[in-house]
Amino acid sequence: MFRDGWEPRRGYGNDMRNEIADLFRHDGPFTSVYLDAQSDQPQAQQALETHWKSARAALAAEGATDDDLAAIDRAVADRTHIGGDTLAVIAAGGDVLLARHLPEPPRADGWRLGLLPWVGPLVETAQTLLPHVIVIAERNGADIYGFDASGRAVEEEVLTATNENVELINAGGWSQRRYERRQVNTWEENAREVADEVASIAKQVGAHVIGVRGDVHAVRLLQDALPVEVAPLMRSLDDHGVGEPTRLVDTVVAEETVALLERFKEELGQGARAVDGPKQTVEALQKANVDTLLVHDDPADGRTAWFGADPVHLALDEATMKTIGAEQPHPARLIDVCLRAAYGTSAEVRVVPSAVITNGLAALLRW
């Protein structure tokens, strides 16, 4: 399907944001594991099973149920290696609620037993699955690939009705300029047809960027023909082969994070629609006033908070839970409690470096 041997980063399933939100609708306790599953290693399946054996023993000692462990046994045995280097599995009530490969290997195998699922690595991966379009442009048309937020691909090949004899004809004599003009008109018509299809697919997938490579003249004509609403999304891809689209997406993700942090600093400096630190962030989540939760999820961060039945029922201490009307509160890891509240109130979530926010939590506000 894909030319030059490259394939884009994949999501394997439904929109990961929806999958994460769905996890919080289940009752715990949850058993969450992230295992090294690098498929390019010798005897990869055996290596994965060895990683799981160590994690399984630790989870059993911590009190994970036999049903959950057995469910993850089956997931580890059944998963195929299709483009991901981490196997993420989350189970509860004897069922696997999520099992998918993530594109990057983990810093180390990780596992956790808790009343809430550990979703930080999923959140970080989700923001790299950027909707985008890749175009391989030629003078007689183009191959167009659109990728949505789940990594699903839409392939579209555009070969125009005027795709024959697209090279300039050396007719000579007085007719040469007329032949050249006819061929230039043909290229321009092809570019307009391609541009319309690119714009349609970009709208369909909600693209953040359009990466283009191919014939230099065709690329220039395509750029000129793109509608004004999508033309700013176009980026040129150097023809370096494997991985180039992934590098483009990573660049755009980084640029969007930088822009978001600049906005955060500006709002915080004005004392307006931003808060920094756990106390202020939790208070904003209590009011469903978080537009974008900024979070740094350190696996070693074991701070706790309290949560209730409603997503806005959360606090840093049990006494406060009573004042906000939460019945039967439960303790859980602070970062997980805040992520649950964010997804439960339809807030955006962005994983950011630890140095730019205070103690792992901050937020841009809705009002």
C-alpha positions in Angstrom: 0.0 0.0 0.0 2.7 2.5 0.9 5.5 3.5 -1.4 9.2 3.7 -0.5 8.9 1.2 2.4 7.5 3.7 5.0 4.5 3.3 7.1 3.0 6.0 9.4 2.5 5.6 13.1 -0.5 3.5 13.7 -3.2 3.6 16.4 -4.8 0.1 15.9 -8.4 0.7 16.7 -10.8 3.4 17.7 -9.7 6.9 18.7 -7.4 6.4 21.7 -8.9 9.4 23.5 -12.3 7.6 23.5 -10.7 4.4 24.7 -9.0 6.2 27.6 -12.3 7.9 28.6 -14.1 4.6 28.4 -11.7 3.0 30.9 -12.8 5.4 33.6 -16.4 4.2 33.2 -15.4 0.8 34.6 -15.1 -0.2 38.3 -11.7 -1.1 39.7 -9.4 -2.3 40.9 -7.4 -2.2 37.7 -4.3 -4.0 36.7 -2.2 -2.0 34.3 0.9 -3.2 32.5 3.3 -1.7 29.9 5.8 -4.3 28.6 8.8 -4.1 26.3 7.6 -5.8 23.1 10.1 -4.8 20.5 9.2 -6.8 17.5 12.6 -6.4 15.8 14.4 -8.4 18.5 15.2 -12.1 18.1 12.5 -14.4 19.6 10.3 -11.3 20.3 7.3 -13.3 21.6 9.4 -15.3 24.0 11.1 -12.1 25.2 7.7 -10.5 25.8 6.5 -13.5 27.8 9.6 -13.3 29.9 8.9 -9.6 30.6 5.3 -10.5 31.6 6.4 -13.3 33.8 8.4 -10.9 36.0 5.6 -8.3 36.1 3.0 -11.0 36.8 4.8 -12.3 39.9 5.1 -8.7 41.2 1.4 -8.0 40.6 0.3 -11.3 42.2 2.4 -10.3 45.3 0.6 -6.9 45.4 -2.8 -8.6 45.3 -3.9 -8.6 41.7 -6.7 -11.1 41.1 -6.2 -14.4 39.5 -8.9 -13.5 36.9 -7.1 -10.3 35.9 -3.8 -12.0 35.6 -5.3 -14.8 33.5 -6.9 -12.3 31.2 -3.6 -10.6 30.7 -1.9 -14.0 30.1 -4.2 -14.5 27.1 -3.6 -10.9 25.9 0.2 -11.4 26.0 -0.1 -14.7 24.2 -2.5 -13.5 21.5 -1.0 -10.1 20.5 0.8 -9.9 17.2 3.7 -7.5 16.6 2.4 -4.9 14.2 4.5 -1.8 14.5 4.6 -1.2 18.2 7.4 -1.6 20.7 5.3 -1.5 24.0 2.4 -3.8 24.8 -0.1 -1.9 27.0 -2.8 -4.0 28.7 -5.4 -2.8 31.3 -7.7 -5.3 32.9 -10.4 -5.2 35.5 -13.1 -7.7 36.7 -11.4 -10.5 34.9 -11.7 -8.8 31.5 -9.1 -7.1 29.3 -10.5 -3.6 28.8 -7.6 -2.4 26.6 -4.8 -4.2 24.8 -2.7 -2.4 22.2 0.8 -1.8 21.0 2.3 1.6 21.4 5.0 2.8 18.9 7.9 3.5 21.3 9.6 1.1 23.7 9.0 1.8 27.4 11.8 3.3 29.5 11.3 0.2 31.6 8.6 -2.4 32.1 5.9 -0.9 34.3 2.8 -2.2 36.1 0.4 -0.9 38.7 -2.6 -2.2 40.7 -5.0 0.5 41.7 -8.6 1.7 41.9 -8.0 3.7 38.8 -6.3 2.7 35.6 -2.8 3.9 34.8 -3.2 5.7 31.5 -0.3 8.2 31.4 1.6 6.3 28.7 -1.6 6.0 26.6 -2.2 9.8 26.9 1.3 10.6 25.8 1.0 8.2 22.8 -2.5 9.6 21.9 -1.1 13.1 21.3 1.5 11.7 18.8 -1.3 10.1 16.7 -1.9 13.4 14.9 -4.4 13.4 12.0 -2.4 14.1 8.8 -2.3 13.7 5.1 0.7 12.5 3.0 0.7 13.3 -0.8 3.1 11.8 -3.4 2.6 14.2 -6.3 3.4 13.5 -9.9 2.4 15.5 -13.0 -0.3 13.1 -13.9 -1.9 12.9 -10.5 -1.0 11.8 -7.0 -1.2 9.1 -4.3 -2.9 10.6 -1.2 -3.0 8.9 2.2 -5.1 10.4 5.1 -4.6 9.2 8.7 -7.1 10.0 11.4 -6.5 10.3 15.2 -6.6 6.6 15.6 -4.0 6.0 12.8 -6.5 4.5 10.4 -5.5 5.1 6.8 -7.6 6.3 3.9 -5.8 5.7 0.6 -6.8 7.7 -2.5 -5.0 7.5 -5.8 -5.8 10.4 -8.2 -5.0 9.7 -11.9 -6.6 12.3 -14.0 -8.3 11.9 -17.4 -5.5 13.9 -19.0 -2.7 11.8 -17.7 -1.2 10.8 -21.0 1.8 12.5 -22.7 2.4 14.8 -19.7 6.1 15.5 -20.7 6.7 18.5 -23.0 6.6 17.5 -26.6 9.5 18.9 -28.7 7.4 19.5 -31.8 9.6 22.3 -33.1 8.8 25.2 -35.3 5.9 27.6 -34.8 3.8 25.1 -33.0 6.3 24.5 -30.1 4.9 27.2 -27.8 1.3 26.0 -28.4 2.3 22.4 -27.4 4.1 23.7 -24.3 1.1 25.7 -23.3 -1.2 22.7 -23.8 0.9 20.6 -21.5 1.2 23.3 -18.8 -2.5 23.6 -18.9 -2.8 19.8 -18.4 -0.5 19.9 -15.4 -2.5 22.7 -13.9 -5.7 20.9 -14.4 -4.2 17.8 -12.8 -3.0 19.8 -9.8 -6.4 21.3 -9.3 -8.0 17.9 -9.2 -5.4 16.6 -6.8 -5.8 19.7 -4.6 -9.6 19.2 -4.4 -9.1 15.6 -3.3 -6.3 16.6 -0.8 -8.6 19.2 0.7 -11.5 16.8 1.0 -9.4 14.1 2.8 -7.8 16.7 5.1 -11.2 17.8 6.1 -12.4 14.2 6.5 -9.6 13.3 8.9 -9.2 16.7 10.6 -5.6 17.0 9.4 -3.1 19.1 11.3 -0.5 18.9 8.6 -0.2 17.9 4.9 3.2 16.4 4.0 4.0 16.5 0.2 6.8 15.2 -1.9 7.3 14.1 -5.5 7.9 15.9 -8.8 9.1 19.5 -8.0 6.9 21.1 -10.6 3.8 19.1 -9.5 4.4 20.0 -5.9 4.6 23.7 -6.8 1.4 23.5 -8.8 -0.4 21.6 -6.0 0.7 24.3 -3.5 -0.8 27.0 -5.8 -4.0 25.1 -6.3 -4.8 24.2 -2.6 -7.8 26.0 -1.1 -6.9 28.8 1.2 -8.3 26.9 4.3 -5.8 24.0 3.9 -2.8 25.6 2.1 -1.1 26.7 5.4 -1.0 23.0 6.5 1.3 22.0 3.6 4.9 21.0 4.4 7.5 19.6 2.0 8.8 16.2 2.7 12.4 15.5 1.9 12.7 12.3 -0.1 14.7 10.4 2.6 12.6 7.3 2.6 11.7 5.3 5.7 10.3 7.3 8.6 10.1 10.7 7.1 6.3 11.1 7.6 6.7 10.1 11.2 9.4 12.8 11.7 7.1 15.4 10.2 4.3 14.4 12.6 6.7 14.5 15.6 7.8 18.0 14.5 4.3 19.3 14.3 3.4 17.7 17.7 6.3 19.4 19.3 5.4 22.7 17.7 1.8 22.5 19.0 3.1 21.7 22.5 5.4 24.7 22.4 2.6 27.0 21.2 0.3 25.6 24.0 3.0 26.3 26.6 3.5 29.8 25.3 -0.2 30.4 25.7 -0.1 28.9 29.2 2.8 31.2 30.2 1.0 34.2 28.9 -2.3 33.5 30.6 -0.5 32.6 33.9 1.5 35.8 33.7 -1.7 37.8 33.3 -3.3 36.0 36.3 -6.2 35.0 34.0 -7.2 31.7 32.4 -4.4 29.5 33.8 -3.4 27.8 37.0 -0.2 26.1 38.1 0.3 23.4 40.7 -1.8 20.5 42.1 -4.0 22.6 44.5 -5.1 25.1 42.0 -5.5 22.5 39.2 -7.7 20.2 41.4 -9.9 23.2 42.4 -10.4 24.0 38.7 -11.2 20.4 37.9 -13.8 20.5 40.7 -15.6 23.3 38.8 -15.3 21.6 35.4 -13.3 24.7 34.5 -10.3 23.0 32.8 -10.0 23.5 29.1 -6.6 21.7 28.8 -4.9 19.8 31.6 -1.2 20.0 31.4 0.4 16.9 33.1 3.7 15.2 33.6 3.3 11.6 34.6 6.4 10.3 36.3 5.9 6.5 36.9 7.6 7.0 40.3 5.1 9.6 41.4 3.0 8.0 44.1 1.1 11.0 45.5 -2.5 10.3 46.3 -5.8 12.2 46.0 -9.4 11.3 46.6 -12.2 10.7 44.1 -15.9 10.0 44.1 -18.6 8.8 41.7 -18.8 12.1 39.7 -15.7 13.2 37.7 -15.8 16.6 39.5 -15.6 14.9 42.8 -11.9 15.0 43.6 -9.8 16.5 46.3 -6.3 16.4 47.8 -7.7 15.2 51.2 -10.7 13.2 52.4 -12.1 16.0 54.5 -12.6 18.2 51.5 -14.5 15.5 49.7 -17.3 15.8 52.3 -17.5 19.5 51.7 -18.1 19.1 48.0 -20.8 16.5 48.5 -18.9 13.3 47.5 -20.1 10.1 49.1 -17.9 7.1 49.7 -14.6 8.7 48.5 -11.7 6.5 47.6 -7.9 7.2 47.5 -6.0 6.8 44.3 -2.9 8.2 42.6 -3.1 12.0 42.2 -2.2 12.1 38.5 -4.8 9.3 37.7 -7.5 11.1 39.7 -6.9 14.3 37.7 -6.8 12.5 34.4 -10.1 10.9 35.2 -11.6 14.3 36.0 -10.3 15.8 32.8 -11.7 13.1 30.6 -14.9 13.1 32.5 -15.4 16.8 31.8 -14.3 16.7 28.2 -11.1 18.6 28.8 -8.1 18.3 26.5 -5.0 16.7 28.0 -1.4 17.4 27.1 1.7 15.6 28.4 4.5 18.2 28.9 8.0 18.3 30.4 8.2 18.4 34.2 10.2 21.6 34.2 7.5 23.8 32.7 4.8 23.2 35.3 4.8 22.9 39.1 4.7 19.5 40.6 3.3 17.7 37.5 0.0 19.6 37.1 -1.3 22.8 35.6 -4.2 23.9 33.4 -5.6 26.3 30.9 -9.0 27.3 32.0 -12.4 27.7 30.2 -13.3 30.9 31.9 
